[in-house]
Amino acid sequence: MGKITGFLEIERQDRGYEKPEERVHNYKEFIRPLPEDQITQQAARCMDCGIPFCHQGCPVNNMIPDWNNLVYREQWRTASETLHSTNNFPEFTGRVCPAPCEASCTLNIIDTPVTIKTIECQIVDRAWEEGWLQPLVPAQRTGKTVAVVGSGPAGMACAQQLARAGHSVTLFEKADRIGGLLRYGIPDFKMEKHHIDRRVRQMEAEGVVFRTGVEVGAGVSVDQLLADYDAVVMSGGAEQPRDLPIEGREMDGIHFAMDFLTQQNKRVAGDPEVKAAPDGTISAKGKHVVVIGGGDTGSDCVGTSNRHGAASVTQFEIMPQPPAKENKLLVWPDWPLKLRTSSSHQEGCERDWSVQTKRAIGNYGKIEALECVRVEWQLGDGGKMNLVEVPGSEFTIKADLVLLAMGFTGPRKPGFVEQSGVELDGRGNVKAPLTNYQTSKPKIFACGDMRRGQSLVVWAIREGRQCARGVDEFLMGSSELPR
């Protein structure tokens, strides 16, 4: 695959960024694509691996060496067809996926993996520019109807696959626009929303009907859906945020990350000023911001706060600081635990690890500071690791705005989930096997974060595609859709 000696002759080169001092003044994407001659050279670095370990790192089963080879040989249209055969929305994953495929690349053993994510993104961007991506309208309709509830990447992928199989698909979304967390959770500077709109237009042409502003379990009952449709897919996501049960939590100025990020995405979309928060608009301008949680959502809060013009941004993580470099002999080709510095961190952020927040301090019901303590993990009785406070390590940090980005505990139970009556697993997610994604209710299927818990966009797309095959088999007795 690629040039046989390419990995020996060509150095790794990835996309660059606009300078931080320039990009923080707007919410546009700031990645600079590679010129075509350079991207073909990067594709040439793909080795003729006996076992392409990038396959095991990619949840959607992308045929990475194949389209790398096609790009190297400048067969871009065939590369696009190969890419889309396993991934409905590579422009999403090419922008927001953390690229576990690159961690699994054989060349990552020496820290120079093939720039798989960059190549993927430039394949699909070129395909759109050239007009190669047209609606795939089925030659025949089956007469079967499917309701897909939740329009994140899992719901979108599932709906598109089912429509292409000839079913009549209606995609329900309680928000005012399609996209789920792609729309309102991921900031525009990471992925502009016209990418979603373009796919929505394609799916409409393929026969998908979109119904926004409809909350199943409130405005529409689950029983009504089961009466009107031959199958129902639950793809609503893991929306229940993990809270911080501390003294003073009720103070103004402490918010869930998604409330903060959703408001900003609505502003960028041109919506009127939103008042979703208890005390109105959430703004970081001129404030000392503390983000609690060290993951991607926390990083998105950092980047958004910088664009608001925060006086300072600090990010806390309760876990210890990971090593700057992983031990390849121990972890490759699996996803490594190591220190990751995002583009938002580069724009300005103080980061601190092994910190637990104990109390919120304020006056007149408004947050002014956080009381924290340093912690460490110690081996306890029975070999269990326990979180222990370090004596004398207490400290206080000024905080005008606190954003809780500690992940999600599963799907919201009231409404849709409770009305469906489906069985839940031990973690509170909807229980459905990977074989067919069918829940304990025969006509109801589940996929994405609602089934597996909070995860990546690439996993959501995979589950949506596989769930579509399960639904197709249920309706037709067999299926030609890929898994």
SVG drawing of the C-alpha trace seen along z (x, -y; Angstrom):
<svg xmlns="http://www.w3.org/2000/svg" viewBox="-51 -42 65 56">
<polyline fill="none" stroke="black" stroke-width="0.4" points="0.0,0.0 1.3,-3.5 4.9,-3.7 6.8,-0.7 9.7,-2.8 7.6,-5.9 7.7,-5.6 11.5,-5.6 11.8,-8.5 9.0,-10.9 8.7,-12.5 5.3,-12.9 3.7,-16.2 0.2,-17.1 -2.2,-20.0 -1.3,-23.3 -3.3,-25.8 -4.0,-29.5 -2.1,-31.3 -3.8,-31.3 -3.8,-35.1 -5.7,-35.2 -8.2,-32.4 -9.5,-33.3 -11.3,-36.3 -13.8,-34.2 -15.6,-30.8 -14.5,-29.6 -12.5,-26.4 -8.8,-27.2 -7.1,-24.1 -5.0,-24.6 -5.4,-21.7 -2.2,-20.3 -1.6,-21.1 -2.5,-18.2 1.1,-17.2 1.9,-17.0 -1.2,-15.0 -0.4,-12.4 3.1,-12.2 1.7,-11.6 -0.6,-8.9 2.6,-7.3 3.9,-6.7 1.3,-4.0 3.3,-0.8 2.5,2.6 1.7,4.0 1.2,7.7 -1.6,6.9 -2.9,3.3 -3.3,2.5 -5.1,-0.8 -8.1,1.4 -8.4,2.5 -8.1,-1.1 -11.0,-2.3 -14.5,-1.6 -16.2,-2.1 -13.9,0.4 -12.4,-2.2 -10.3,-0.5 -7.5,-2.9 -4.6,-1.3 -6.9,-1.1 -7.8,-4.7 -4.3,-5.8 -3.0,-3.9 -5.7,-5.5 -4.8,-9.0 -1.1,-8.2 -2.0,-7.2 -4.3,-10.3 -7.4,-8.2 -9.4,-10.6 -12.9,-9.6 -12.4,-5.9 -10.8,-6.9 -14.0,-8.7 -16.1,-5.7 -14.0,-3.4 -14.1,-5.8 -17.9,-6.2 -18.4,-2.5 -17.7,-2.3 -18.3,-5.8 -21.4,-7.9 -19.9,-11.2 -16.1,-11.3 -16.2,-15.1 -17.3,-14.8 -14.8,-12.2 -12.1,-13.9 -12.5,-17.0 -13.5,-15.8 -12.4,-12.2 -9.3,-11.7 -7.9,-9.3 -7.5,-6.0 -6.4,-4.6 -3.2,-6.7 -2.5,-5.4 -2.7,-1.9 -0.6,-2.7 2.5,-0.6 4.5,-3.8 3.3,-5.0 5.8,-2.6 8.4,-5.3 5.9,-8.2 5.4,-9.0 2.0,-7.5 0.5,-8.1 -1.7,-11.3 -4.8,-9.2 -7.3,-11.7 -6.0,-14.5 -6.1,-12.3 -9.7,-11.2 -10.8,-14.8 -9.3,-16.0 -10.8,-13.1 -14.3,-13.9 -13.8,-17.7 -12.6,-17.2 -15.5,-14.9 -17.9,-17.6 -16.0,-20.2 -16.0,-18.0 -19.7,-17.2 -19.1,-13.4 -21.4,-13.0 -25.0,-12.8 -28.1,-11.4 -28.3,-7.6 -32.0,-7.1 -33.2,-3.4 -34.6,-1.9 -37.5,-0.4 -39.4,-1.2 -40.2,1.5 -43.3,0.0 -41.9,0.3 -41.7,-2.6 -39.1,-3.4 -39.0,-6.2 -35.5,-7.2 -35.5,-9.2 -32.4,-11.4 -30.5,-13.1 -26.9,-12.8 -24.3,-10.9 -25.8,-7.5 -29.4,-8.6 -28.2,-10.2 -26.2,-7.2 -29.0,-4.8 -31.6,-6.9 -29.5,-7.3 -28.7,-3.6 -32.3,-2.6 -33.5,-5.1 -31.0,-3.8 -32.4,-0.3 -35.8,-1.5 -37.6,-2.1 -39.6,-5.2 -37.6,-6.9 -38.7,-9.8 -36.0,-11.3 -37.3,-13.0 -35.3,-15.6 -36.4,-17.6 -34.1,-20.5 -34.8,-23.1 -32.0,-21.7 -30.6,-18.4 -27.3,-17.1 -27.5,-16.4 -24.2,-17.1 -22.6,-17.6 -24.8,-20.7 -24.9,-22.0 -22.1,-20.3 -19.1,-20.7 -18.0,-24.3 -18.0,-25.8 -14.3,-26.3 -13.9,-22.6 -16.6,-21.8 -18.7,-24.4 -22.3,-23.4 -22.7,-23.8 -21.2,-20.3 -24.3,-18.9 -26.7,-21.0 -25.2,-19.6 -25.7,-16.0 -29.3,-16.8 -30.0,-18.0 -28.5,-14.8 -30.6,-12.7 -33.8,-14.6 -33.2,-13.9 -32.8,-10.2 -36.2,-10.2 -35.5,-10.9 -38.2,-13.1 -36.9,-15.3 -39.1,-16.5 -37.4,-18.9 -38.9,-20.4 -40.7,-17.1 -39.8,-15.5 -40.8,-11.8 -42.0,-11.0 -43.6,-14.5 -45.2,-15.9 -45.4,-12.5 -45.8,-9.2 -43.8,-6.1 -47.1,-4.1 -48.1,-6.5 -44.8,-5.8 -45.2,-2.1 -48.6,-2.3 -47.6,-4.4 -44.2,-2.8 -43.0,0.7 -39.8,0.1 -38.5,-2.5 -34.8,-3.3 -33.6,-4.9 -30.6,-7.0 -31.0,-9.9 -27.5,-10.0 -26.2,-10.0 -27.5,-13.4 -27.5,-13.1 -24.5,-15.2 -22.5,-14.2 -23.1,-16.7 -20.8,-18.0 -22.5,-17.5 -20.7,-20.1 -21.7,-22.8 -22.7,-25.9 -23.5,-24.0 -26.8,-26.0 -24.9,-29.3 -25.3,-31.4 -22.2,-31.0 -22.0,-27.2 -23.2,-25.6 -23.1,-22.3 -20.7,-22.5 -23.4,-21.7 -25.6,-24.6 -22.6,-26.9 -21.6,-25.3 -25.2,-25.1 -25.8,-28.8 -22.6,-29.8 -23.4,-27.5 -26.9,-29.1 -25.3,-32.6 -23.0,-31.6 -26.0,-30.2 -27.6,-33.7 -30.3,-32.9 -31.6,-35.6 -29.8,-35.8 -30.7,-32.7 -31.9,-32.6 -31.8,-28.9 -29.7,-29.2 -31.3,-29.9 -29.6,-33.3 -29.8,-34.0 -26.9,-34.3 -23.7,-32.5 -20.7,-34.5 -17.0,-34.1 -16.1,-37.7 -13.8,-39.2 -14.3,-36.4 -12.0,-33.9 -13.2,-30.6 -12.6,-27.2 -13.4,-24.2 -13.8,-21.0 -13.1,-17.9 -10.1,-17.2 -11.7,-15.6 -12.8,-16.9 -15.8,-18.7 -13.7,-20.5 -11.3,-21.5 -14.2,-22.8 -15.2,-25.0 -11.6,-26.3 -11.6,-27.3 -15.0,-28.9 -14.1,-30.8 -10.9,-32.2 -13.1,-33.4 -15.4,-35.1 -12.5,-37.1 -12.1,-35.4 -9.7,-37.0 -8.2,-33.6 -9.1,-29.9 -8.1,-27.0 -8.9,-23.4 -9.0,-20.8 -8.8,-17.0 -9.2,-14.7 -7.0,-12.0 -3.1,-12.3 -1.3,-13.9 -0.6,-11.3 2.9,-10.7 4.0,-12.9 4.9,-9.8 3.4,-6.3 5.4,-3.1 4.9,-1.7 6.0,1.8 3.2,2.0 0.3,0.3 0.7,0.2 -1.6,0.8 -4.2,-0.1 -5.3,-3.7 -2.6,-5.0 -3.1,-7.0 -0.8,-10.0 -0.8,-13.8 -2.8,-15.4 -2.7,-19.1 -5.5,-20.3 -5.6,-23.4 -7.8,-25.1 -5.2,-24.5 -2.6,-26.1 -4.8,-29.3 -4.3,-29.8 -5.2,-27.7 -3.7,-26.7 -4.1,-22.9 -3.9,-21.1 -4.3,-17.5 -5.2,-15.4 -7.5,-18.2 -10.8,-17.6 -13.3,-20.5 -14.7,-20.6 -16.8,-23.7 -18.1,-26.7 -17.6,-30.1 -19.6,-33.2 -21.7,-36.1 -25.4,-37.0 -25.8,-33.6 -23.1,-34.2 -19.9,-32.1 -16.6,-33.9 -14.1,-31.1 -13.6,-27.3 -12.1,-25.5 -10.1,-22.6 -7.7,-19.9 -5.1,-17.7 -5.7,-14.0 -3.9,-10.8 -4.8,-7.2 -3.7,-4.7 -4.0,-0.9 -6.6,0.1 -7.9,3.3 -8.6,6.0 -6.4,4.4 -8.9,1.6 -7.6,-1.8 -9.0,-4.6 -9.0,-8.4 -7.3,-10.0 -6.9,-13.7 -3.3,-14.9 -3.1,-16.5 -2.3,-20.2 -2.9,-20.6 -6.0,-22.7 -6.2,-25.8 -8.6,-28.3 -8.9,-29.6 -10.9,-32.7 -13.8,-31.7 -16.5,-33.9 -17.7,-31.1 -17.5,-27.3 -18.2,-24.9 -18.9,-21.3 -17.5,-19.0 -17.2,-15.7 -18.9,-13.6 -22.3,-12.0 -23.9,-9.2 -26.2,-7.9 -29.5,-8.8 -32.1,-10.9 -34.7,-8.5 -37.9,-10.6 -40.1,-10.7 -38.7,-8.7 -36.8,-6.0 -39.4,-5.4 -42.3,-5.4 -40.5,-2.8 -40.4,-0.3 -37.1,1.1 -34.7,3.0 -31.6,1.1 -28.1,2.5 -26.2,2.2 -25.0,-1.3 -28.4,-2.7 -28.0,-2.6 -30.6,-1.0 -29.8,2.7 -29.4,4.1 -27.0,6.7 -24.4,5.9 -25.8,8.8 -29.0,6.9 -29.3,3.9 -32.8,5.0 -34.0,4.0 -36.3,6.1 -39.2,4.7 -39.3,6.4 -40.1,3.3 -37.6,1.0 -33.9,0.8 -31.1,-1.2 -27.7,-2.5 -25.1,-5.1 -24.4,-6.7 -27.9,-5.8 -26.9,-2.2 -23.2,-2.2 -22.8,-5.3 -20.8,-8.4 -18.4,-7.8 -16.9,-9.1 -18.6,-10.3 -16.9,-7.5 -18.4,-4.9 -21.9,-6.5 -21.6,-6.2 -20.6,-2.6 -23.5,-1.7 -26.0,-3.6 -24.9,-1.7 -24.9,1.7 -28.3,0.9 -29.7,0.1 -28.8,3.6 -30.5,5.1 -33.7,3.1 -33.5,4.1 -33.2,7.8 -36.1,7.4 -38.3,5.8 -37.3,7.9 -36.0,11.2 -32.5,10.5 -30.3,7.5 -27.7,6.4 -26.6,3.4 -23.0,3.7 -22.2,4.0"/>
</svg>
